[in-house]
């Protein structure tokens, strides 16, 4: 019976895989972009003489020239082979021409504006026929919106790169934040023919088999991405031809240069960045007192003369616990050390132990490699910035402050929480090399002597705390080894488009969660608010406000919480996310207003908590359980109950006055998702926040003035499950989503401990139990009558093993396809040499 037992065990194993697969099959998915890209190598069937591109889009973005799709061939001028722009109020198509050429802004414009940034789902179809005077047709929701002749009749070059979410200024890279698509995307198709309006209308709301079985689909549908993977870093081409799979993650890559700095002749290895990062969340040896930071760097963010970036280019960021002489204890500081370039004036700037930045009057506007060194003396507070070995600036910064040796170090992005909460406006589009951190203040002579020399024996340098030279053989595509030997290795990564349950209006797919399923979040589109009047239960001298939030809206201010207890300018409390990245989340209590600098519009869930105590005025903000801001507000002042509470809209008076001309002002209404909102009658301690922020469905006590979980999943109100009955009413028809709050924020993707987890999948649990029970019964029957069922089991096992191998090949195929594309982009396209005006001396794209 040993063979029987082995077969039964294999049956149970395969059945468990099946149960797990069934348990994971939720509703249809979509991708949420926010300065992300998906990239695919165009296969041999890429359309070159005519094409149709289709997708569903949903966006609120009006401050970027969004690019849903771009194609760049080996010789496309400026990287623009075929590009679709949404300028916010009109659609722009560009074919084999630099986008700044006037003809790219609409030939024979009929005056109709085609903007898709109204926060609603729209189907977009763009056709081009190079055999008919280069005719372009733009359809929105199946309706012809624009038609014109481009006279671009030559074939598009094949063998290029397709990108979702940004425009390419060189093949496969040279992206710009100002041309990123911010919004949702679903059901993407590419045809190698000019589709008619009737054909577009026929399949517009279809997905899956109706599309694949449509007339002509087998021959002419050359790319089809329904986005049904439900996760992962690849979205597969499901067309009959297949192979054009989109990769979603692009970490920084190693490049070699022989011109930038005279360190190793022709073997200088550098790390190329483009809105990605090198990160360690477990640094052990950062200097606690005096320090020096050195690096070679190049920033190419503003190379395109047609685009001015007023953000920042982050070179180096360290976050840790900080203690200052005027504090009784320590606090977490995301900006313990931050070195960046302010792109509005091309000045290098530094932050040490505080939120206050110091412009150094060191210009870095030539987009060439330079060596930068920052030294800081803990005793005197004197900070000095060097450029190419020469002292350029000095100033006094936070004398006597110290920081923890254990913290989070990130290259290429600024941290607003430990190791994350990045803002694309602060990312580096350029390169870094020879990054060194010293546990001492280097002298002028030290820096001048060795700034252009490698460290030959790092282990012998006792004051070398951290060292990344990018030369080590053991470095992989995803890791940078700390050459000092201290173990502060970096992991390479990038922010990818986010998988989210789709609300796209496709037939046969769910348009929202089922009405009786637990675990919901409210999705606000900037046109609604939630209101409660005559609020009861508030204490007049302290409060805590907690919310889970997710947003990618970087164009507008967004009100999370607004409470009005009088009509005077000081009679209010609010929490607003400002679009100004220098302000970030703004807190107001009784007329005192402060910006915290925290940005939380990165498309991932964040738990935000604000506490206030009138006795000492202490006001503290926490992000994902960690303190990120502290100040004194409205000491000895009071708030009153009985006012109006708004979630999502900023109140101008008791009862409303949100805006006199529209229900909600687009400038200060929240766009994004909210969940698990709590309003406490007391100021929770740091220990309380740390213990409870990952808990859901907590027990309501008398300390909770309001608690809203959104678990109704339907209707026009959400119930206060606390004791005071402060129910919230939606001002417009709401949208509910199945909540994933807590799954991706500071938990490593694990369910949050304590309380019950939002969205617990009872259906998955029962499917798994049922599957195991059936397998057990089958196993018992097999044991009793093995000789009868043995041939049937062998057939079933063969089928199961084949299916398992297919899954295995698909999983390994994902990695192979992704690595193949990365290798091509890392090493350069075989038959393509970028022109100097595109690449200058160094390509900083996502290669």
C-alpha positions, 0 to 999 in steps of 0.5 A: 500500500506504499504506492497508494499512500504516495498517490494519496499524498500527491492527491492531497497536495494537488487538491490543496493547490486547487483549493488555494487557487479557488480561494484567491479568485476574487473579482476582476482587477485593474492597475492603479498608476501614479508615476509608475510604468509597465513596459513590454518589448514589442513582438514581431507582430507589432502593427506598423502600418495601421493600428487601434489602441483601446483601454478603459481609464479613470483619472482625476489628474489635471496637473500632468500631461498624462501618457496612457500609452507610448511606443518607441522604436529603435530610431524614433525621434525623441523616443516618440514612435506613437504616443497618446497624451491626455493634457487634462483638457484635450487628447494629443496624439504624436506619431514619429515626431518630437512632442514639442513640435507644434504639429503634434498638438492636433492637426486640423483641430475641430475645436472639440476638447477630449479631456478624460480627467473627470474621475469617471470611467471612460473607454478610449480608442485611438486608431491610425491608418498610415495607408490612408493619409495617416488618418487618426480617429479618437473615440471616447465611450464609443463616440467619435470625438476627433478625426484628422489626417496626419500625413504620417504614412511611413511604417512605424519601426518594429522591435521597440518598447511599449510603455503604459503610464509614461512617455519615452524620451529615449527607448525604454526610459528617460521618463518624466514625472510631468508626463506620468499617468495618474489613475486606473487602467483596465482592459487594454488591447492593441490591434494591427488594423484600423477598427471601425466605430461599429467594431469598437462599440461591439466589444467596448464593454466585453472582456475575455472570451467575447473579445478573443472569439470576435471576428478577426481577433485571431489574426489582428488582435496582437496584444490583449491585457485583461489584467486578470492576474490578481497580483504579481509583477507581470501582466500577460498578453492573452491574445492568440499570439501572446508574448507581449507581456508587460513588466511592472517593476524596474529597480535601479540598474548597474551601468558602466561609464568611462567619462564621468569621473576619473576613478577606475579608468573605463570600469566605473560602475554606477547605479542608474535611477528613474523613480526607483530606489536602493533601500535598507530598512535595517541599517546598523552603523549610521553615525550617531554624532558627527558624520560625513557623507560622500557620493558622485551623482548626476541629475537629469530630471530637467534635461527636457527644455519643454518641461520644468520640474519644481520638485526635488531630486533626492540623492540620499535619505536617512530616517531614524530616532533623533534626540535634540538638546531641547527635548526630554526624549527622542522622536522618529525623524524621517529627515534625519539626514536628507541631501537633495537638489531643489529643481526650482532653482538648481540649488543643492539643499540639506536637512539634518535632524529636522524638517528644516532644509538649508539651501547651500547656494551650491548650483548643480544645473549642468546635469553632469557628474559631480562629487558631493560631500557633506560634513557635520560636527555634532558639537558645533553644529557646523555643516559644510558642503563640498563640490568636486573636492572644493568647499562651497558652503557652510552653516550651523545646523542643530548642534548637539542633536543625535540620531540612532545608529539603527534606521532606514537608508534610501538612495534615490527617494526621500522617505516620509516614513521609515523606508517608504512613503515616497513622493515621485516629485522627490525622486532621482532621475540620474545616477549615483556612485561611490557612496560613503558614510564616515563616522567622523568629520572629514577635513578639507584635506581629506576630501580634496585628497581622495574624492576622486580615488576609490577606497582600496581596502575598505576593511582597514578604514575604521571610521568608514561606517557605510560604503557602496562602490557598486563593484562587488561580484556578489552584487545581484540585480536586486542587491548592493553590498555594503563594501565596508563589511558592516552589513548595511546591504541595499535592496533594489526596487521600484514602486509598481502600478498597484493591483486593485479590484476593478470597478470598470463597467465591463459585462460579466464582471463585478462592478463592485463588491457583493452587498453582503460581503464584509470588509469595505472601504469608501471611495471618494471621487472629489464630488462628495463628502460624508456629513454628521450634524450635532456631533455628540461625545467629543471632549473639549480638551483633547482628541485623537483622529485615526483613518486609513487612507489611500490616494494618488491625487497629487494635484489637489488638496484633500480634506480627510477630516473637518470639524466646525463648532462655530463660524469664526476662523478659529472655530474649527479642527481639520486635517487636509493633505496639501498638494504642496509637497513642502506642506504635506498633511496640514493640521489646524486646531483652533486657529493654529495651522502647521504643515507636517511635511508628510506626503501620503499620496503614493497609492498605498494604504497608510494609517494616519493618526493625529492627537491633541491635548489642550493641557500642554498643546502637544499635537502629534502625528503618526504614520503607520504607527510611527511618530512623524510630527510633533508641535504645540497647538492651541494650548489651554484652548477648547473645542465644543461638541454639537458641531458639524463633522465632514469627512472628505470636504472642508467645512466653511461654516457649521452645517456646510459652506463647503463651497458656494458654487458647487457641493464640493470644492475641487481644490480641497475635497479628498480623492481616494479611498478611506477606511476604519475612521475613529474619533477618540475623546482622548489623546492616545499615547504612542503606545496606544497607537503602536498597539492599535493601528493595525487592529480592525473592528475593535470594541467600541468603548465610551472613549470613542466619540465616533467609529466608522468601518464602512462595512455596510457596503451599500446605501447612502450612510455609514453607521457609527458603531460607537456609542454616540450615534454620530452616523455619517451621510453621503452627500452623493451616491457613494462607491464602496470597494472591498478593503485591503487596508492593512495588507501592504502598510508596514506589515510585510503583506501579512494580516495585521495582528489583533482584532479581526482582519478587514475583508477576511475571506470566509468563502476562501476558508469554506472552499479550502475546508470543503476541498480537503474534505472531498480529498479525504473521502476520495483518499479513503475510497482509493484505499478501499478499492485501489485496484478498481480506481488505480487507472482513473487515479493515474490519469488524474495524476497525469493531468494534475502533474501536467497542470502543475508543470504548466503553472511552474513554467508560467511562474518561471516564465514570468521571471525569465520574461522579466529578466530578459527585458531587464537585460536588454534594457540594461545592456542597451538595445542591440541595434540602437544607439541613442542620439546625444541630444536624448541621452547626453553622457548617461542614460538615466531611464528605467533601463 
